[in-house]
Amino acid sequence: MVLKSKAIGGYFELELPTGNNSYYPNALKYNSARSAFYALLLHCKPKRIWIPYYICDSMLLFLKETNIQPLFYSINLDFSIKEKIDIKNSDLLLYINYFGLCSDVQNNLLKTFNQKQIIFDHSQAFFIPPKDCLATLYSPRKFFGIPDGGLLITSLPIKEPSIVDNNSINRSIHLLKRLSGEPEDGYTHYHHSEESLNDITPRKMSLLTERLLSSIDYKKIKARRESNFQYLHSQLDTINLIKMPSELIIGPMLYPFLYSRNTNKLKNELLKERFFSATYWPECERRVHKNSTEYKMIKNMLPLPCDQRYNQGDMKRINAVLHNHLI
């Protein structure tokens, strides 16, 4: 490839704050967390991998191609592993730090199993630092307005892909539409963007995504998320069935509110008030029984936004809307 001289003049690019921020400077940069996971498994070549029932199907797409046998385990309401699992020397264990609330569980796993057989998925726990394990995965687009990107932190001799993902611009339409209009305007484009990431061929993070990540005020965002989470917790703790950890919550993804009844009707009512609450991984329903924790998470949980876009006034509105419909 012939290097071009720097262009001078012409039209302006998107204006972004100049920054040199990198929250995890030693991480390997991929186009998505799932492609980073794929690259990790191609390197490790385990025979079997222990995986939670409560997981997105996209993380399972490539197990058949790699001839890795998935072994599923259940979780409790505090996100700990429910049953005793027997990890063989050739196995790996994948554990998800759900919503950024599971550091205690992770520490217990590190004491129970061989650390070099554990992969921690921090896709929902961006601000939780990596622990002493085989590898840690991050998905920053779940926390910031970026089109794609994944991070892999490991001591294994894995190199970043040589091919760069050049499709980030096509995944940015929903970001621009929401910035310039309303969330409904970009919803279809958002789904197209997510579907395009089902191609798990490992590619290097795009220059656009790297540039966007370098302009983020991480300290401010982390503090806002923690403040919003604590307010919701102070208002909803007594009726929330989720067992929250006792330690300090660090930069959470959202506030998981688990109610005692099915919330499908409630979600429809909330949509009328433009209150958007996702259902995490409904595809898991076919893998679990109706009395399981996972089934309750799918049917009865409201993941409440508490991210940097909102202030305490917004949290008060969320609390008021919930109490109006629940009580």
Secondary structure by P-SEA (a helix, b strand, c coil): ccccccccccccccccccccccccccccccccaaaaaaaaaaaacccbbbbbcccccccccccccccbbbbbbbbcccccccbbbbbcccbbbbbbccccccaaaaaaaaaccccccbbbbcccccccccccccbbbbbcccccccccbbbbbccccccccccccccccccaaaaaaaaaccccccaaaaaaaaaaacccccccccaaaaaaaaacaaaaaaaaaaaaaaaaaacccccccccccccccccccbbbbbcccccaaaaaaaaaacccccccccccccccccccaaaaaacccccccccccccaaaaaaaaaaaaaacc
